[in-house]
Amino acid sequence: MKIMISLDGSQSSLRAIEFITTRPWAEGDQFLIVSVAEPDRGDVSIGQAICNPDEVFVAEAEKLLATAKRRLESHTPSPVVETSVLNGPVVESLLDCAKAYSADLIIMGSEGRKGLDRLLLGSVAEAVLRGAPCSVQIVRRKLA
């Protein structure tokens, strides 16, 4: 089975990694962890974004993916784990990647990091759920 995991650093997307590490996986399962480098994220300093906007967002995504990859490799029987930083509109990038990867399953968080989007099911999660070429597992953040 080919599993694509979408991470954005939100609480619910980080729970997706936790979810994966607690499930049994077959020896031949393959994982692709992706993150979309978003230039409109508000969690980096203005100075960083002005100086090297693309580099800042890509570096942030790569760091997130490297951490998730290490965790996944230590909790799966056949650690075939790849990572990829995607660029472009989030939903389209995720759907295109799922198709190109021939994903059998997409696992992602229910809510993103950004303000108004968090009030909805997660506009990204809902759009991916509706447009995905495969099954989608939505993981919620832990409720207090």
N, C-alpha and C positions, 0 to 999 in steps of 0.2 A: 504494500500500500504506500502511496506517495502522499505525505501530509505536508501542507503548507501552513505555517504559523505566521500570523501578522502581529507584529509588536509595534507599539508607539510610545512605550514608556508609561502609559496610564496604569492605574491600579488594576483595572480589569484585564489589560493585556498581559501584565506580569503574572496575574493569576492563571492565565492560559498556560504558561510554562509550568507552574505548580500543578495544574490539572494534568498535563501530559506526563509529568514525572510520577504521578500516582496511578497511572493506568497501565495495564499489561499491553505490550506491543510485540508483534511477531519479529522474528529474527531478520527478515528481509525488508522490514519497513524502512522507508527513507523519509527524512525530514528536510524541509527547506524553510528556514526562518527568514522573514523579510521585514523590512522597515522602509517606509517612504520618507525620504528626506524632504521635509516640508519647509519652505522658505518663509512661511507666515507664522511660525511657532513663536510664542511669546516668552519662552523660558530661557532665552539666551540674552546676553546684554546687547544693548544697541550698538555699542562699540565693536563687539565681536561680529555682529551681523553686517555692519557697514564695511569693516575691513576685509573680511573673507566670507561672504555669505554662504556660498555653496560649500566651502570647506568646513565651516562650523557645523552645518546641519548634517553633512555626510559623516564627519568625525563623531558626532553625537550618536548617529544611527549605528555606526560601526562598533562603537563601544557597547551599546545596548545589545547588539547581535552577538558579539564575542562572549559576553557574560552569559547570555541565554544558551549559546552553543555549548559552552563548557558544562553548564548544568545538565543539559539534555544528554550530552555524550556520556555522562556518568550515571545516567538513570535509564538507559535503553539497552537492550541486549545486543543489538548490532548497530553501533553508533555511526550510521551514515547520516551526517548532519552537515548541510550546506547553509551558507548565508548569502543574502543579497540585499544591497541598498538600492531601492527603486527611486526614480525621479519622475515627477509629473503629477497630475491630479491623482489624489489618493485612490479613489474608487476604481478609476480606469486602470491605474497602475496595478492594483491588486488583482483585478479581474483578468487583465492581460497576462500577468505572471502565472496565475492559476491555470490558464489555458495553455500557455507555453510549457509549463512544467507537467502538464497532464495530471494535475492534482486529483486525488480521489477524495480528499477531505481538506477543508480549510478550518483552522481553529483560530479564533480571534476574540478579543475582549468585546464586551457589550457597549462600552462607552469610550470615547476618545478623551483627549486631554483638554480640548478647547471649550470655553464657556458655554455658549448657547447650544452647541452640538451635544453637550453632555446631558441636556434636558430631554433630548429625544432618545429613542431606543439607542441612539448612537446612529446618526444619519449614515455614517460610513458602514457600520455593521448591517444596518437594514438594507442599504443599497447593494452590498456584497451578497447578502442573503438572497436577494431577489435576482441578481444577475449572475451568480456563480454557476460554473459548469459542473459542479459537484455538490456533495453535501457540505453543510457548514455547521460547525459546533460553536455556539456563542457562549463565552464564559463570563459570568458576572463577577464584579468586584465583591469582596467580602463586605457584608453588611454589619454595621456596628451593633 
